[in-house]
Amino acid sequence: MNRSAGHPRRWQILNILCLSLVLIGLDTLILNLALPSIQKDLDATSSQLQWTVDSYALAFGGLLLMAGGLSDRFGRKRLLSIGLAAFALTSLGAAFASSAEMLITFRTLMGISAALMMPATLAIIKDVFPPEEQGKAIGIWSGAAAVGVPLGPVVSGLLLEHFWWGSMFLINVPLAAIALIGGAKLIPESKAEGHPGLDLVGALLSVAGLVAIVYGLVEAPHNGWGDIVTLGSLFVGVVLMVAFVLWERRTAHPMLDVGLFLNARYGGGALAIACTSFGLYSGLYLLTQYLQSVLELDPLGAGLRMLAIGTMMIGAPLSAKLVERTGLKATVVLGLLLCAAGLGVLAGLQVDDEAQALIGLAVFGLGMGIALPAAVDAILVVSAARQAGAGSAVADVGMQVGGALGIAISGSVITTVYRDDLPQAATLPGEAGDAVRESLAGASAVAQQMGGSAGQKVLDAAQHSFVGGFATTLLIAVGVAVAGAVTAALVLPRDRVAEDDGTAQAEVAHGTSADAPATS
């Protein structure tokens, strides 16, 4: 293949890659609406229900860096194909799980399968697209990567109205089969030429460190930020990741060139991705609750309204054009500021503000569509060809860790503010009082059982307390987006990237870029 011209069927290949990404995104939130049905059918405890959700994120986030290294060593098409086949089989197992333990096991295996798929998709884009088209392709990739997340509740709500909860896993099987067959026919194999072999120590350190960090983040809303398990997991994870960095700097054949983080494009791009993902996941996590428990929409109605974030599909194609005209720095800063504006609109929601919720979600989606492709592109084009998989995994890790952090912080903050703001009118004795204090969903169930004006009084009080916590929590996400914009303005260079690999590597060696300070 003439690399400068790109693969002749590269746009068809991109369709296969995007289908793979939609599959991964679908299963991020698709299970949330089905938890009551799963609890009833499998007699699951509240802890088991939580792990049916968290096990996917934990396995996915923990194995991304290692999966990227494996794709460089053994082939990106091969890892993508293995991931797709495994995703279909484990989805089939999850659909017919007969116990909570079995469902958690298959969800974990689905997360591992997704981790094999995702880094390979970006690395394949770098292989089949010429440099001048990579920005546009990554814009489409970013839209597909993000659109699956809000699409999950739509699909879930639609299927739950007509079928049982396992049907939401069965839908993965034909989609994965289509991607697998199409990929086998269209995608060329690519891997690092002369790869020295897998850095086993680095792989194990990265997996252990990321698993510990993600575990601490997903458990923080339930255990509390001061809990020994939360703090211990985060501490161990950070120590292991420091050990990973030290090892990668010393070993002769590292899995990931950590010196790249000293490059302004690479480090700044990773930070921008994490800030964007923080807002996406914290906003969607809370908004699904707002739509169902405050606006009292059914699952399908709530899911359809989440599609307002589809404006990212407008922003993503614009991203590459904006980078060409205004530069990398201006594009990422603009995108992050739009994200902050959208989150700010959401933070101003009252008890009955459906139109404002849709506007805020649309503005955020546009900003995300602009910022994310540019930031991902900055990382990808700086990565050496032999580490395209590992470099791609850095972008994926930024999304996952930023998202896990967003959910963890938003979950902790809104729970605390919600309980503290509950008025005396919502205080009930016994188990009913515990349910009201636990969550808005619990308060809705209690109010429904009580009925009449007394039940409505409890529900109104709980809804107003939730909306107050919602505003406080979203303002934190606004602050993160603004901080990301400020940092991007200080760190990122004006231009997209030096196309010459030698120039990029020279910049890395000096820890600088042509027109921006280095960042670590």
N, C-alpha and C positions, 0 to 999 in steps of 0.2 A: 504493500500500500504506500502510495506517495503521501507522506505525513503532511507536507505543506499544503496539499490539496484536500486532505481529509478523505475519509472512507466514502465511497460513492453512495452508500445506503445509510449514511449517518443519521438522517432525520427519522428513518424507520427504526433504527436502533434506539434513538432517544425515546420513541414511543414505548418500547419494551422496558427501558429503564424507568420511565415515569410510572408505568403500571406497577412495577416492583415497589416503587416508593409509595404509591397510594395504598398498596397492601400493608406496608409497614405502618403508615400513619393511621389507617383505619382501626387497627387493633390497639391504638394508644388509649382511646376513650370509648370504644365501642361497647365495652363490658359494663360501664358505669350504670346505664339505665336498666340493665338486666339483673343487677345484684339482688333485688327482692325476690325475683323468680328463682334464681340460683339458690338463695338461702332456703327457700321453701322446698325445692325439689331435692337438694342434696343435704339438707339439714346442716347447713354450714354455720359455724360460729362467726361472730363479727370479725375476729382475728383472721379466720380463714378467708372470709370475703375480701378483706383488705389485701391479703397475699395473692388472691387471684388477679388483682390489679397490679400490685407492686412487683410480683415475680417477673413479669414481662419486662418492665422498665429496668429492673436490677440486672437481669441477664443481658439485655440489650446494651445498656450503658457500660457494663463492666467488660464486655468482650470486644468492643469496637476497635481499640488500638491494636489488639492482637490479630483480629480479623483483617485489618488493613495490612499488617505485616505479612500474614499468610497469603493474601491476594498478590502481593508483590513477588513472593517466593514461588508460589505454585500456579499462579494464573488468575486473572480477574474474572474471566468468563467462567472458569471452573468453580471458583468460590461462589459466584452469583448463581450458577446452576445448582450447586449443592444446597445453597441457602433456600432457593425457590422450592426444590423438591422436598426438603425437610420441612419447610413452612407449610406446604400442602398436607403432608402426612401428619404433622403435629396438630394442625388445625382440625383434621379429621378425628384425631384422638380426643381433642378437647370437646368437640361437638357431642361426642357420645360418652363423655366421662360420667362414671356412675358414683363418684364420691368427690368430696371437696379436695381431698389429697391428690386424687388423680388429675383433677382439673388444674390444680396449682402446678403439678409436675409438667403437664403438657403446655401450660402457659410459659413456664420457664424455658422449655425446649423451643417454643415459638420465638421467644426473645433471643435465644442463641442463633436460631435460623435467620432472624432479621439482622443480627449483627454481622453475619457472614455476607448478607446481601448489600448492605448500605454503602460501606466504603468502596466496594467494587464498582458501584454505579458511577460515582464521580471519577474514579480512575479511568474507567472506560470512556467517559466523555473526553478526558484529556487525550486519550489515545486516538479516538476516531475523528475528532474535530480539529481543524486547523486553528491556530492561535486567534485569528481575527473573528472566528465564530464561537469561540468557547464562552465568551461573555453572554451571548444570546442563549446558548444551550444551557448554561448554568442558571440563567433566569427562569427558563422553563422547568428545569430540574427543581429549583427552589419552590416554585409554585406547586409542583406535584408533591414535593416533600411535605409542604405545609397543608395543602388542601385536604389530604386524607384525614387530618386530625379533626376538624369540624365536621367532615363528612361521616365520621364514625357514629355520632348520635343520630344523624338522619337515617342511615342504614339500620342502625339498631332499633330506632323507633318504628320504622316501617316493618321490619321483620317481626318485632314483638307484637304488633297488632294482628298478625296472621299466623305466626308459627311459634315454636318454642325457642328458648334461649340458645340452644345449640345451633340453630340455623345461622346465626351471625358468624360462626366459625366455618360452617359449610360453604358459605359464599366465597371464602378464600381459595377453596380447592380449584374450581374452574379458572379463576383469575390467575392463580399461580401456574396452572397448566398452560394457559395461553402464553404467559410470559416465558415459561421454560421452553416451549416449542419454538416460539418466535426468536428467542435468544440463541437457541441451538442453530437455527438457520442463518441468522443475520450477524451476530456479534463475533468479531474475530478475537482469537485468543491474544492476550498480551501479558507479559510479566517482565520483571527486571532482568535485563541481560547480565549474565555473569554474577547473579545474586550469590553472595557467600554462604547463604543458609539462614535458617531461622535463629534469631537471637532468643534462645529459650529462657534465659534468666530475665531478660528485659520483658518478654511476653508475660511470664509469670508475675513479675512485679507490677506490670501495668494492669493485669486482670485483678490481682488482689487489691491493689490500691483503689482502682475505680469502683470495684464492687463494694469496698468498705465505705467510700465516700457516698455513693448512690444509696447504699443501705441506710446510712445515717440521715441522709436528706429525706428519703421517703418515709422513714419512721418518726422523724421530728414532729410532725403534726399530731401524732398519736401519743408518743412518749413524752414530748416536751423538749425544748431546747436545752434545758438544764439537766436532763436525765443522763445517767452514767452511760447508758447504751448509745445514745445519740452522740454525746461528746467523745466517748471512747472510739466509736466507729469513725467519726470524722478525724480524730487525732491519728489513729492507726492508718487511715487512708492517706492522709497528708504525708505522714512519715514514709510510707511505702512509695508514694509518688516522688518524693524527694530522692529516695534511694534509686528509683527508676531513672531519674534525670542524671544522678551521679554515675550510675552504671553506664548509661547510654553515652556519656561524655568520655568514659574511660575505655570502653570496649572497642576493639578494632573494627567490628562490623555491626554498628548499632541498627536496631529495628527502626528507629526514628532519629533523625538528625535534630536534636533538641536545640542546637545552635540557631536553627531557623527562627525560634521565638525571639531572638535578638533582632531579627529583621522587622522593620516597622510594618511592612505590609502583612506579614505572617502573624505576628503577635497582635497587631491592631485589628486584623480581620477576625481572629479567633475571639477577641474580646467583644467585638461588635455582634458576632453571632450569638454569644452567650447572653448579652443584654437583650437582644431581640427575642430570643427563645424564652427568657425569663418573663417578659411581658406577655408573650403568646400563651404560655401554659398557665400562668397565674390568672390571666384574664379569662381564658376559656374555662378553667376549673371553677371559678366563681360564677361566671355568667350562666353556665348550665344550671346551677342551683337557683340563680335569680329567676331565670325563665320558667322553671318548673315549680318552685316553691313560693315565689313572690307573685309572678304573673299567672301562676297556676295553669300553665300550658301542659298539654299531654306530651309524651316523649317525642312523637313525630313533629308536632308543632314547634317544640323547642329546637329540635334538630334543624328544621327548615330555616328558622330564623338565624341559626348560627352560620348559614351560608352567606350572610352579609360580609363575612371576612373574605369571600371570594374575590374582592377587589385586588387581592394580591396577584391575581392572574392578569390584572391590568398593569400593576406596578412592575411585575417581573420583566416583561418585554421592554418597559421603559428604562430599566436599570442600565442595561448595556449602552443604550443611546445616551443616557445622562453621563455615564462614565466617559464616553467619547467626547462629549461637548463640554462638560464642567469638571471632569476629573474624578478620581476615586474618593478623595477626601470629601468633596462637596456632596457627592451622591450618598455616601454612607451617613453623613451628618444629617442631610435632608430626610432620609428614610427614618433614622432614629428619632428625629424631632416630630415627624408625623406619627410615629408609634406613640411617643409621649403625649401628643395631642389627642389621639384616639383614646388612650387610657385615661386621660384627664376628663374627656367627655363621659366615659363610663363611670368615673369616680363621682360624677355629679348626679347619678341616677337617684330617683326617688322611688316610692313604692309602685307607682304606675307610670313608667316611662319607657314604653316599648319602642317608640320612634327614636328616642335618644340612644337607647341601647344599640339599635341597628346602625345609627349614624356613627357612634363611637367605634363599633366593630369594623365598619367599612373604612373609616379613616386609618385605623390601626392596620388593617389588611393592606391598604395601599402603601403605607410606610414600610411594612415588612417586605412587601414585594419589591420595593426599591432598594432597601438596605441589604437584605440577605444575599441576593445573587452577587452583588458587588463585593461583599466581604468574603464570600466563598471563593469567588474568582481570584481574589488577591492571594488567598492561601494556596489555591491549586496551581497557579502558574509559577509560584515561587518554588514549589516542591520539585525536587529533582525527579526525572522520569523514573528512576529506579525505586523511588519511594513514593510514587503516586498514590498507592493504596494507603500507606501509613499517613501520608499528608492529608488525604481525603478523610481518613478516620479522625484527624484532629478537628476538622470542621464538624463532623458528626458528634464527636464528644462534646464540643462546645454547645451544640444544640441540646444534647441530652442532659448534661450537667446544669446548664442554664435553666432548662425546663424543670428538672427535678428540684432545683433550688427555688424556682418560682412557686411550684406547688407546695413545697415544704413551708416556705415563709408565709405564703398566703393562707395556707391551712391553719398554721399556728396563730397568726395574727387575728384572723377573722373569728376563730373559736374563742380566743381570749376576749376580744372586744364585744362579741355577741353575748357572752355570758355576763360580762361586767355591765352591759347596758340594758339587760333585761329588767323591765320595771316590776314593781311588786304585783301588778295585775297578772303577770304571767307565772308567778310563783305558786306551784302546786305541791302537795305532799306526796311522798312515796315515789313509786315508779313513774307515775305521770310527770311529776316534777323533774325527775332525772332525765326523762325523754325530752322535755322542753328545753332543759339546759344543755343537752348534748348537741342538738343541731336544730336547724329550721325544719328539716324534714321530719324530725321527731315531734316538733311542736305542731306541725300540720296534721300528723296522724292523731295526736292527742285531741286537737281541736275538732277534728272530724268525729271522733268518738263522743266527745262532750256534746256537740251540736248546739244549736240555739245561740243566744246572744253571749253566753258565757264562753262557748267555744270560739266564737268570732272575736271576742275580746282578747283571748290568749293568742290567736293567730295574728291579729293586728299588731299586738305588742312585739311578738317574735319577728314579724316581717320588718318592722321599723328598726329593731335592734340589728337584724342582719344587714339591712341597707346601710346603717351607720358603720358597721364593721367592713362592709364592702367598699365604702368610700375610703376609709383609712388604709385598707390593704392595697387598693389600686393606686393610691398616692405614692406608696412605696415603689410600685412598679414604674410609675411616672418618674420618680427620682432615679431609678436604675437606668431608664432609657435616656434621660437627660445627661446623667453621668457618662454613659456610653458615648453620647454625641460629643460631649466636651472632650473626652479622651481621644475620640477619633479625630477631632479637629486639631488636637495637639500632636498626635502620633502618626496618623496615616499620611502618606505622601500625596501629592496632587494627582499624579499620573496613575494609570492602571497598574502597570508593572513593566520592568524591562523585559522584553521578549527574549533577549539573549540569555541562555542559561549561565554562561560564564559571568555576565554582569551580575545576575542575581546571586550566584555563589560568592562572588567577590564582596557583594554587599553583606552577605551573611557572615563572611569571615571577619569583616570589620564591625559587625553588629549594627550596621547603619543602612540607610537607603540614600538615594541621591538627594532627596530634599526633605527629609524628615528625621527627627531624632529616633534613636533605637528605643525599643521597649522590651521588657522581659516578661 
